[in-house]
């Protein structure tokens, strides 16, 4: 286990270094000038050059890269060009919404997918199986932003059960905050739940053909106990793999959904920073999302060994 964790940790560090280089280089080759954007089109060249020097934009690219990496390691990410606020404060403020939103969406995804996938597998080739798989096919085809608009029309405009957008913060209580995130989380979860349900069904069907399942049934164990106790645990390896990738997709998917619901989260911050050419915010936010993806994948790899002790470091 120690060798396995060491290998995965080394891979994590190498991936983060590669991601930082790619993020920095991609933003470097984008057209435009942040100082020119802040000063406006009528600013004099001398004023633009002075602001660029103040922001450190006149330094060589490799110097700015190492300054950025040093800031990442020490937590000093600099100040936003557009907001004149430390980037750390901006990111932490927005993460207070984006992380709960992604976690809530992942909870909806997991519950819906496991219920639908296991139920469909238990009714293999029957009407229930065909009907549930048909619904998942529809779910996969629905864009999450379109489903978000549909939820607003139904539950906000027609029924008026929920607010159409905005987020007042957590000061009004956890329940009020979760209520504001309910529709955005559902819009994020529907597509991911449909995909995960189909993966769960396939994994459960494969495990149900194993000898130990027939042995459990021969001993008189009920079908429900066999499915949820014996079969599901052995089918979790491919399911958890997909869940890890989906959580990363949910974090990235908040960029669209947060703009639909007008939520002040990390996704909306990235969108506004791109519009304002606030590259220091874009760079750090994108790197944060990349780090989250890498860490989630590392956690998934560790869960492999926890769920199935037969897996060794050489197997992954």
C-alpha positions in Angstrom: 0.0 0.0 0.0 2.9 2.4 0.8 4.5 1.8 -2.6 1.1 2.3 -4.3 0.5 5.6 -2.5 4.0 6.8 -3.2 3.6 6.1 -7.0 0.2 7.9 -7.1 1.6 10.9 -5.2 4.6 11.2 -7.6 2.1 11.1 -10.5 0.0 13.7 -8.8 3.0 16.1 -8.4 4.2 15.5 -12.0 0.7 16.1 -13.4 0.3 19.4 -11.4 3.7 20.6 -12.8 2.6 19.8 -16.3 -0.8 21.4 -15.9 0.9 24.6 -14.5 3.1 24.9 -17.6 0.2 24.3 -20.0 -2.1 26.8 -18.2 0.6 29.5 -18.2 1.7 29.0 -21.9 -1.9 28.9 -23.2 -2.7 32.2 -21.5 0.5 33.7 -22.6 -0.3 33.2 -26.3 -3.8 34.7 -26.1 -4.1 38.0 -28.0 -4.7 41.3 -26.2 -3.1 43.3 -23.4 -4.4 43.4 -19.8 -2.9 46.9 -19.2 -4.6 48.2 -22.4 -7.9 46.7 -21.4 -7.8 48.3 -18.0 -6.7 51.7 -19.3 -9.2 51.8 -22.1 -8.7 52.3 -25.9 -7.9 56.0 -25.5 -5.0 55.6 -23.1 -1.6 56.8 -24.2 1.1 54.3 -24.9 3.2 55.7 -22.0 0.4 55.2 -19.6 -0.2 51.6 -20.8 3.5 50.9 -20.5 3.6 52.3 -17.0 0.7 50.1 -15.9 2.2 47.1 -17.5 5.4 47.7 -15.6 3.4 48.1 -12.4 1.6 44.8 -13.0 4.9 43.0 -13.9 3.7 42.3 -17.5 7.0 43.7 -18.9 9.0 40.9 -17.4 10.1 37.8 -19.3 7.6 35.0 -19.4 9.9 32.5 -17.6 10.3 35.1 -14.7 6.6 35.6 -14.4 6.1 31.8 -14.4 8.5 31.2 -11.5 6.9 34.2 -9.6 3.5 32.6 -10.1 4.7 29.2 -8.9 6.3 30.8 -5.9 3.0 32.5 -5.2 1.1 29.3 -5.5 3.3 27.6 -3.0 3.1 30.5 -0.5 -0.5 31.5 -1.0 0.4 34.9 -2.4 -1.4 34.9 -5.7 -1.3 38.7 -6.3 -4.1 41.2 -6.8 -6.8 41.0 -9.5 -6.3 43.6 -12.3 -10.0 44.3 -12.5 -11.1 44.1 -8.8 -7.9 45.4 -7.2 -8.5 42.7 -4.6 -6.2 39.8 -3.6 -6.9 36.8 -5.8 -6.9 34.5 -2.7 -9.9 36.4 -1.2 -11.8 36.3 -4.5 -11.3 32.6 -4.9 -12.1 31.7 -1.3 -15.3 33.8 -1.5 -16.5 32.1 -4.6 -15.5 28.6 -3.5 -17.9 28.9 -0.6 -20.6 28.6 -3.3 -19.1 26.4 -6.0 -17.8 23.6 -3.8 -21.2 23.0 -2.0 -22.9 23.3 -5.4 -20.7 20.6 -6.9 -21.0 18.3 -3.8 -24.8 18.7 -3.8 -24.9 17.9 -7.5 -22.6 14.9 -7.0 -24.9 13.6 -4.2 -28.0 13.9 -6.5 -26.0 12.1 -9.2 -24.9 9.3 -7.0 -28.3 8.6 -5.5 -30.2 8.8 -8.7 -27.6 6.7 -10.7 -27.4 3.9 -8.1 -31.1 3.6 -7.7 -31.8 3.6 -11.5 -28.8 1.4 -12.4 -29.3 -1.3 -9.8 -33.1 -1.3 -10.4 -32.6 -1.6 -14.1 -30.1 -4.5 -13.7 -32.5 -6.3 -11.4 -35.1 -6.1 -14.1 -32.8 -7.0 -17.0 -34.5 -7.2 -20.4 -37.9 -6.4 -18.8 -40.2 -3.4 -19.3 -38.7 -1.6 -16.3 -35.2 -2.0 -17.6 -36.1 -0.7 -21.1 -38.0 2.2 -19.6 -35.3 3.3 -17.3 -32.6 3.0 -19.9 -34.8 5.0 -22.3 -35.0 7.8 -19.7 -31.2 7.8 -19.2 -30.8 8.1 -23.0 -33.0 11.2 -22.8 -31.0 12.5 -19.9 -27.7 12.2 -21.7 -29.1 14.1 -24.7 -30.3 17.1 -22.6 -27.8 20.0 -22.3 -27.5 21.1 -18.7 -28.0 24.8 -19.5 -31.3 23.9 -21.3 -32.5 21.8 -18.4 -31.5 24.7 -16.1 -33.8 27.1 -18.1 -36.6 24.5 -18.0 -36.3 24.2 -14.2 -36.5 28.0 -13.9 -39.6 28.1 -16.1 -41.4 25.4 -14.1 -40.4 25.8 -10.5 -39.6 29.6 -10.5 -41.9 31.2 -13.0 -44.9 28.9 -13.0 -44.9 27.3 -9.5 -42.8 30.0 -7.8 -41.4 27.5 -5.4 -37.8 28.7 -5.8 -35.9 31.8 -6.7 -35.0 32.1 -10.4 -31.4 33.0 -9.5 -29.0 34.7 -7.2 -27.5 33.6 -3.9 -27.9 35.5 -0.6 -25.1 33.7 1.1 -25.0 31.3 4.1 -25.8 34.0 6.6 -29.5 33.2 6.3 -28.9 29.6 7.3 -27.8 26.4 5.7 -31.3 25.4 4.6 -31.9 28.7 2.8 -28.5 28.4 1.1 -29.2 24.8 0.0 -32.6 25.8 -1.3 -31.0 28.4 -3.5 -28.6 25.7 -4.9 -31.2 23.0 -5.4 -32.2 23.8 -9.0 -28.6 24.5 -10.1 -27.5 21.2 -8.6 -30.3 19.3 -10.3 -29.5 20.8 -13.7 -25.9 19.7 -13.2 -26.8 16.3 -12.0 -29.3 15.1 -14.6 -26.8 14.4 -17.4 -24.2 12.9 -15.1 -26.7 10.7 -13.3 -27.9 9.3 -16.7 -24.4 8.4 -17.7 -23.5 6.9 -14.3 -26.8 4.9 -14.2 -25.8 3.1 -17.4 -22.3 2.4 -16.1 -23.8 1.1 -12.9 -26.3 -1.2 -14.7 -23.5 -2.7 -16.9 -21.2 -3.3 -13.9 -23.9 -4.8 -11.8 -25.0 -7.2 -14.6 -21.4 -8.3 -15.1 -21.0 -9.1 -11.4 -24.4 -10.9 -11.2 -22.9 -13.6 -13.5 -20.2 -14.5 -10.9 -20.3 -17.7 -9.0 -20.5 -16.1 -5.6 -23.8 -14.5 -6.5 -25.3 -17.8 -7.4 -24.0 -19.3 -4.2 -25.6 -16.5 -2.1 -28.9 -17.1 -3.8 -28.6 -20.8 -3.2 -28.2 -20.1 0.5 -31.5 -18.3 0.5 -30.3 -14.7 0.6 -32.9 -12.3 -0.7 -32.4 -10.7 -4.1 -32.4 -7.2 -2.5 -29.6 -8.2 -0.1 -27.6 -9.9 -2.9 -27.9 -6.8 -5.1 -27.2 -4.1 -2.5 -24.7 -6.0 -0.2 -22.8 -8.4 -2.4 -23.1 -7.3 -6.0 -23.0 -3.5 -5.7 -19.7 -3.5 -3.7 -18.0 -5.6 -6.3 -19.3 -3.5 -9.1 -18.1 -0.2 -7.6 -14.6 -0.1 -9.3 -15.9 1.2 -12.7 -18.6 3.2 -11.0 -16.1 5.1 -8.8 -13.8 5.7 -11.8 -16.7 7.4 -13.6 -17.7 9.3 -10.4 -14.2 10.7 -10.1 -14.3 12.1 -13.6 -17.8 13.3 -13.2 -17.0 15.4 -10.1 -14.3 17.1 -12.1 -16.8 17.7 -14.9 -19.3 19.1 -12.3 -16.7 21.6 -11.1 -16.1 22.8 -14.7 -19.8 22.7 -15.6 -20.5 25.3 -12.9 -19.2 27.9 -15.3 -22.3 27.6 -17.5 -24.9 26.9 -14.8 -23.7 29.7 -12.5 -24.2 32.2 -15.3 -27.7 30.8 -16.0 -28.7 31.2 -12.3 -26.6 34.3 -11.8 -24.7 32.7 -8.9 -21.5 34.4 -7.6 -19.4 31.3 -7.8 -16.0 30.3 -9.2 -17.4 29.6 -12.7 -18.9 33.1 -12.9 -15.7 34.6 -11.6 -13.7 32.9 -14.4 -16.3 34.1 -17.0 -16.0 37.7 -15.8 -12.2 37.5 -15.6 -11.9 36.3 -19.2 -14.2 39.1 -20.3 -12.0 41.7 -18.4 -8.8 40.1 -19.6 -7.9 39.6 -15.9 -5.4 36.9 -16.6 -4.0 36.6 -13.1 -7.5 35.5 -11.9 -8.1 33.2 -14.9 -4.7 31.6 -14.5 -5.1 30.8 -10.8 -8.7 29.7 -11.1 -8.0 27.3 -14.0 -5.0 26.0 -12.1 -7.2 25.5 -9.0 -9.7 23.5 -11.1 -6.9 21.4 -12.6 -5.6 20.7 -9.1 -9.0 19.6 -7.9 -9.3 17.2 -10.9 -5.9 15.7 -10.1 -6.6 15.4 -6.4 -10.0 13.8 -7.1 -8.3 11.2 -9.4 -5.7 10.5 -6.6 -8.5 9.9 -4.1 -10.3 7.6 -6.6 -7.1 5.5 -7.0 -6.8 5.2 -3.3 -10.4 4.1 -3.0 -9.6 1.3 -5.5 -7.4 -0.4 -3.0 -9.8 0.2 -0.1 -12.8 -1.3 -2.0 -10.8 -4.2 -3.6 -7.7 -5.3 -1.6 -6.7 -7.5 -4.5 -5.6 -4.4 -6.4 -1.8 -3.8 -6.1 0.3 -0.8 -7.1 1.4 -2.6 -10.2 -2.2 -3.0 -11.3 -2.9 0.8 -11.7 
